Amino acid sequence: MSLFTLQDVTVAYQKQAILQDFNLSIGEGELVSLLGPSGCGKTTTLRLIAGFLQSKQGKFLFREKDYTKVPVNKRNFGFVFQNYALFPHMTVFDNVAFGLRQRKVSKASIKDRVLRVLDIASLKGFEERFPAALSGGQKQRVAIARALVIEPDLLLFDEPLSNLDANLRVNMRVEIRRIQQELGITTVYVSHDQEECFSISDKVAIMNKGIIEQLSDPATIYRQPKTKFVADFIGFKNFIQFDSRRQETDGIAATVQGITLTVQQQDNDTGLVGAIRPDDLRLYPLDAAPMTVENAVQGKVLISTYLGRSYQYEVKTSIGQFTVNDDAAAAPLANGQEVVLEIPKKQIVLVD
């Protein structure tokens, strides 16, 4: 059963629609990430859920009650901002206690709840410090603790790790997932970082121009993107526009420029665009290609780039240009060298 649902929501800024007939449902206890490029509508969606924005049309239902017009201060939601938004003149304890004091909670209860949530956020012993004396990761955990202490019905994150360095981001996303699972709190998390979202989420919604192109668990999206946009966004950098396709006993026969490739059977797809990752292609020198090469296409290396663990090649073929990552342990291929490109049938995903 869904905890909340956005039904046919439209949000516009100065007559420009950011969300159009937008729908989203999230179940109790789930952590769902909204992922997409800048301007796709993910932060607008989060602010709409929080109550900072009002929709032009549509409904927001929370536990089957209409929250569409409920003001921010009447929604028991915790919001973690991108820039922490801590009060610099207040201690950690007072920052975290702020929401409880606004709710007229007793002093004894405030102390118990603040100390408990600081312990959950690994901030025990930091009660009397001021924000200026904290690291970026500690500030972010204070912001999370402040959102948690009100015992929210829903926890909202707006790109909370974008101001942290790379190593700290990895540590903090583990902390966020730990806290979320420990408390079992339903969470909506906004980010433009694919790895960040995939690592902590139960489900990910890939957004593009105000719509959700795919909503599923991270593994399904990674293996079976539904659309060309989703495939490109998550790293399928090679696309083949097939002219036709037909069903065969051993899979799908897809034809392009008179060349037929075999594609492994997929569930309920009707796409004519084949997507494949650079890591899943194989290259062989023309005079040294094995007889067992699957979906072989002859080509020529245009550019070779050393990446450390691998070489990246741009390869021109009669069915298009491909980016290929090949093991650096093998002898590098030279620019202009004739090659055979192998496109494994199990690695081709047909998308819309």
C-alpha positions in Angstrom: 0.0 0.0 0.0 1.3 3.5 -0.9 2.2 5.9 1.8 1.7 8.8 -0.5 0.6 9.5 -4.1 1.0 12.4 -6.5 -1.9 12.2 -8.9 -1.8 14.0 -12.3 0.1 16.9 -10.8 1.1 20.0 -12.9 3.5 22.6 -11.7 4.5 25.6 -13.7 6.9 28.6 -13.3 5.8 31.7 -15.3 3.6 29.7 -17.6 6.4 27.1 -18.3 5.3 23.6 -17.1 8.0 21.9 -15.0 5.8 18.9 -14.1 2.9 17.9 -16.4 0.3 15.3 -15.4 3.0 13.8 -13.1 2.3 10.7 -11.1 4.3 9.0 -8.3 3.5 6.5 -5.5 5.8 5.5 -2.7 5.3 2.7 -0.2 5.7 2.7 3.5 9.4 2.4 4.6 10.9 2.8 1.2 13.8 5.0 0.2 13.1 6.3 -3.3 15.5 8.5 -5.2 14.6 11.0 -7.8 17.5 11.0 -10.3 18.0 13.0 -13.4 19.9 16.0 -15.0 19.5 19.6 -14.0 16.1 21.0 -14.9 14.3 17.6 -15.0 11.9 18.5 -12.2 13.3 16.4 -9.3 13.8 19.3 -6.9 10.4 20.7 -7.9 8.8 17.4 -7.0 10.5 17.3 -3.6 9.4 20.9 -2.8 5.9 20.1 -3.9 5.8 17.1 -1.5 7.2 19.3 1.3 4.6 21.9 0.7 6.9 24.7 -0.4 5.1 24.7 -3.8 1.5 24.4 -4.8 0.4 22.6 -7.9 -1.8 24.1 -10.6 -3.8 20.9 -10.8 -3.7 17.4 -9.5 -3.7 15.9 -5.9 -1.2 14.9 -3.2 -2.6 12.1 -1.1 -0.8 11.1 2.1 -2.1 8.1 4.0 -5.2 8.4 1.8 -5.9 12.0 3.1 -5.8 15.0 0.7 -2.7 17.0 1.5 -2.8 19.2 -1.6 -3.6 22.4 0.3 -2.1 21.4 3.7 0.5 24.1 4.6 4.2 23.3 5.3 3.9 23.7 9.1 1.0 21.2 9.2 2.9 18.5 7.4 5.0 16.4 9.8 7.8 16.0 7.2 11.6 16.4 7.8 13.6 18.2 5.2 17.4 18.1 4.8 18.6 21.0 2.7 21.6 21.0 0.4 23.4 23.7 2.3 22.6 22.3 5.8 20.8 25.5 6.9 22.1 25.3 10.4 21.8 28.3 12.8 25.4 29.5 13.3 24.7 31.1 16.7 23.3 27.9 18.1 25.0 24.8 19.5 24.5 21.4 17.9 22.0 20.6 20.7 20.0 23.7 20.1 20.0 23.3 16.4 18.6 19.8 16.7 16.1 20.9 19.4 14.8 23.9 17.4 11.8 22.0 15.8 10.8 20.5 19.1 10.8 23.9 20.9 8.6 25.3 18.1 6.2 22.5 18.8 6.1 23.3 22.6 7.6 20.0 23.6 8.6 19.8 27.3 12.2 20.3 28.3 12.6 16.8 29.6 11.3 15.3 26.4 13.4 17.6 24.3 16.6 16.5 26.1 15.8 12.8 25.8 14.8 13.0 22.1 17.8 15.2 21.1 20.3 13.0 22.8 18.8 9.9 21.3 18.9 11.2 17.8 22.4 12.5 18.2 23.4 9.0 19.2 21.7 7.6 16.1 23.5 10.2 13.9 26.9 9.3 15.5 27.1 12.8 17.1 27.3 11.9 20.8 29.6 14.3 22.6 29.1 17.1 20.1 26.1 18.7 21.9 27.9 22.0 22.9 29.8 22.6 19.7 28.8 25.3 17.2 28.5 24.7 13.5 31.8 26.7 12.7 33.7 24.0 14.7 32.2 21.1 12.7 33.4 19.4 9.5 31.1 19.2 6.4 30.1 15.6 7.2 29.3 16.5 10.8 27.2 19.5 9.7 25.3 17.2 7.4 24.6 14.8 10.2 23.4 17.6 12.4 21.0 18.6 9.6 19.8 15.0 9.4 19.4 14.7 13.2 17.3 18.0 13.2 15.0 16.5 10.6 14.7 13.2 12.5 14.1 14.5 16.0 10.5 15.6 15.2 9.8 12.0 14.4 8.6 12.9 10.8 6.1 10.8 8.8 8.3 11.4 5.8 12.0 12.4 5.3 13.0 14.5 2.3 16.6 15.0 1.1 17.5 17.7 -1.5 21.0 16.8 -2.9 22.4 16.6 0.7 25.9 15.5 -0.3 26.7 17.8 -3.2 28.8 20.1 -1.0 31.1 17.3 0.3 34.3 15.9 -1.1 34.2 12.5 -2.9 35.4 10.3 0.0 33.1 12.0 2.5 30.1 11.6 0.1 30.7 7.8 0.1 30.8 7.7 3.9 27.8 9.9 4.3 25.6 7.9 1.9 26.3 4.8 4.0 25.3 6.7 7.1 22.1 8.0 5.5 21.1 4.5 4.5 22.0 3.1 7.9 19.9 5.7 9.7 17.0 5.2 7.3 16.9 1.5 7.6 17.4 1.6 11.4 14.4 3.8 11.8 12.4 2.4 8.9 11.4 5.9 7.8 10.0 6.5 4.4 12.4 8.7 2.5 12.5 10.7 -0.8 16.0 11.5 -1.9 17.0 13.9 -4.7 20.3 13.7 -6.5 22.0 14.0 -9.9 24.6 11.4 -8.9 23.8 7.9 -10.3 26.1 6.0 -8.1 24.9 7.7 -5.0 21.2 7.0 -5.7 21.8 3.4 -6.8 23.8 2.6 -3.7 21.2 3.6 -1.1 17.8 3.3 -2.8 15.1 0.7 -2.7 13.8 2.3 -6.0 15.0 5.0 -8.3 12.9 7.2 -10.5 14.8 8.4 -13.6 13.3 11.8 -14.5 13.5 13.7 -17.8 11.7 17.0 -18.7 9.1 16.6 -15.9 8.2 13.0 -16.4 9.4 9.7 -14.9 10.9 7.6 -17.7 11.5 4.6 -15.4 10.8 3.7 -11.8 12.3 0.5 -10.5 14.9 -1.0 -8.3 18.5 -0.1 -9.1 19.5 -3.5 -10.5 16.6 -3.6 -12.9 17.3 -0.1 -14.2 21.0 -0.9 -14.5 20.4 -4.1 -16.5 17.2 -3.3 -18.3 16.7 0.4 -19.1 13.4 1.0 -20.8 14.2 4.1 -22.9 17.1 5.5 -24.8 17.3 8.4 -22.4 17.6 6.1 -19.3 20.1 3.9 -21.1 22.3 6.9 -22.0 22.0 8.4 -18.5 23.2 5.3 -16.8 26.2 4.6 -19.1 25.0 2.8 -22.3 27.0 5.0 -24.6 26.6 2.9 -27.8 23.3 2.9 -29.7 22.3 1.0 -32.8 19.1 2.1 -34.7 17.8 -1.1 -36.2 15.8 -1.0 -39.4 13.7 -4.1 -38.5 13.4 -7.0 -36.1 11.9 -10.5 -36.2 11.4 -13.3 -33.7 13.7 -16.3 -34.0 14.0 -19.5 -31.9 17.2 -18.4 -30.3 16.2 -14.7 -29.7 15.6 -11.6 -31.8 17.1 -11.0 -35.2 17.6 -7.3 -35.6 18.8 -5.8 -38.9 20.7 -2.6 -39.6 22.4 -1.6 -42.9 21.9 -5.1 -44.2 23.7 -6.7 -41.2 21.7 -8.9 -38.8 22.6 -9.2 -35.2 21.2 -11.6 -32.7 19.7 -10.1 -29.5 18.8 -12.2 -26.5 15.0 -12.4 -25.9 13.7 -9.7 -23.5 10.4 -9.3 -21.7 7.7 -7.4 -23.5 10.0 -5.0 -25.4 9.1 -3.6 -28.8 12.1 -1.3 -29.2 14.2 -0.8 -32.4 17.2 0.8 -30.6 19.9 -1.4 -29.3 22.0 -0.1 -26.4 25.3 -1.5 -25.1 27.9 -0.4 -22.6 31.5 0.3 -23.7 32.7 -2.3 -21.2 30.6 -5.0 -22.8 32.1 -4.8 -26.3 35.1 -6.8 -27.4 37.8 -5.9 -30.0 40.2 -8.1 -31.9 42.8 -7.3 -34.5 41.4 -8.3 -37.9 44.0 -11.0 -38.5 43.7 -12.5 -35.0 39.9 -12.6 -34.4 38.7 -16.1 -33.2 36.2 -18.0 -35.3 33.6 -18.0 -32.5 33.1 -14.2 -32.4 29.4 -13.4 -31.8 27.7 -10.6 -33.8 31.0 -9.8 -35.5 31.3 -6.4 -37.3 34.4 -5.2 -39.1 35.7 -1.8 -38.3 38.7 0.6 -37.8 40.2 2.2 -34.7 39.9 6.0 -35.0 41.1 7.1 -31.6 42.9 5.3 -28.7 42.9 6.7 -25.2 44.7 5.2 -22.2 42.5 5.2 -19.0 44.8 3.3 -16.6 42.9 0.1 -16.1 41.8 0.1 -19.7 42.2 1.6 -23.2 39.2 3.4 -24.7 38.8 3.1 -28.4 36.5 5.0 -30.9 35.8 2.4 -33.6 34.1 3.2 -36.9 32.0 0.5 -38.5 29.4 0.2 -41.3 26.6 0.3 -38.7 27.9 3.3 -36.7 30.7 4.4 -34.4 31.3 2.7 -31.1 33.1 3.5 -27.9 34.9 0.4 -26.5 36.7 -0.1 -23.2 39.3 -2.9 -23.5 41.6 -4.4 -20.9 44.9 -2.5 -20.6 46.8 -5.7 -20.0 46.4 -6.6 -23.7 48.6 -5.0 -26.3 47.1 -1.7 -27.3 45.5 -1.3 -30.8 46.8 1.5 -33.0 44.9 4.3 -34.6 43.9 3.2 -38.1 44.1 -0.5 -37.3 41.6 -2.8 -38.8 39.6 -4.7 -36.2 36.7 -7.0 -35.6 34.1 -5.7 -33.1 32.2 -8.3 -31.1 28.7 -7.2 -29.9 27.6 -10.0 -27.4 23.9 -10.8 -27.8 23.4 -11.0 -24.0 24.7 -7.4 -23.6 22.4 -5.7 -26.1 19.3 -4.1 -24.6 16.5 -3.1 -26.8 15.0 0.2 -25.7 12.2 2.6 -26.8 
